[in-house]
Amino acid sequence: MKNRLKLLNDLLRVFQLDGDDTYKGFVERYRTILSKRLETKFHKLLNYIIDNSLYNEKIDLFFRDLAMEIGRLISINPFYGRLNNKIVNDHYSIKEAVNAFEELIAKGDKKHLVMLYGETEGGLRKIDPRPGREERLGLLAVMPMAISLLIFILMMAISRNIIISWISSIASSMASMLVLMMGFFEGLKKYDVTGRKIYRIDIQIDPNTPRDKIDSAISLLTSIDQTSSSNISLTDILKRINDELKTMLSDFMVNIEEYNIPALPGIKIYLAISNYCNALSIGFPRKAIVVSNKMFACMNRAEISAVINHELSHIRNNDSLALIGMLLAANSAGVGSIFYILISLRWQPMYISLFYVAYLLASVLTIKQINKLIELRADREAVSVDGRSGENLYIVKGLLASLIKVGYPNALKEQSIKGKMKNLLLDDHPLVEKRIINIINLLRRNGILS
């Protein structure tokens, strides 16, 4: 719990650093929200104690400690001490402080209805949020290995030539990797937004708005999109939104976020329609960055810029080729091991099969751990400017906020043993908390954060 409080204070100090106005007023909003949440908790507990006649000297001490801790948190001053009362520490102030921070970053203090429009030659066109066929990259590590072994066995049965079988195995492995990667990429429903502008129209409504009114508003916005397939201007869009919504919502505000997507030499940037809040890069055989529509829907300019910088680091470091190289090396070593066992050790087929399955699992696990280190390096490079890491606070804050949004609602939660084991064995990205600490430590090394 002490580590969570330390991490929270570090994040708040970063968001208070000078450099830009993107997160201006964020800490004050956080203080207000946290005050309300803690006040509600305080009154609920007080009513419970009074109703059940539980008040005594220990309860009096409890409330004094609680009041002091709430005061420390609301004032947003770094606090690293330990409280004597474990109940306060675990269940009230710190837990509520972390939850309030994460929710403010991820969801804000309003409900949001979001539409995305892309710039075209004739005006703006609505980006259809309905996803097309989508695949996962989970088979990319396992399928090439399995295919290479199958080809090796078939070629040995046909040609009886070890060299031909080995070369065929490696070639089939590489071909299958390329087919999987390109099949995934081509299967996405995407828009080329390189060098263009994207507009996010964010309609903010009161969080207490009844659900039936929200559903009606969504239906109206959908009908606005369907009334015209031609390009329209931003002024026309806003006028139609105001005309339609003011008849059913008494309190709403329309914000516009403009994203200027960079034109990078030799690199295409796509907006992909996906059910996931995610981004990825492809460095071979073509160079491309893909950002999902859900990311644009929930992130501001600083956060999208940080995401693109992160993916650009992968391309500059040829991480796609590195992944292919690791998989090829693993495939070659696996097939070579099978050949050695078959010829020299003369194992039974059942033992060879068990060995290869174990080898596949070990290879995938190793590659996942290496990929986690690559992700941490990409985070560090994403916040660097002209080689001086950590000096672009606009990108630093954007990357930290984007990580919390992607990891919500568990980005800053203490991970259980089960969750940590899942991340170790199944995930190819580090825990969000570890990535945040990685960036904060970078700021400290560069003297930006004391």
Summary of the structure (lengths in Angstrom):
residues: 450
radius of gyration: 26.7
end to end distance: 21.5
largest distance: 87.6
contacts: 1360
relative contact order: 0.11
helix: 61%
strand: 13%
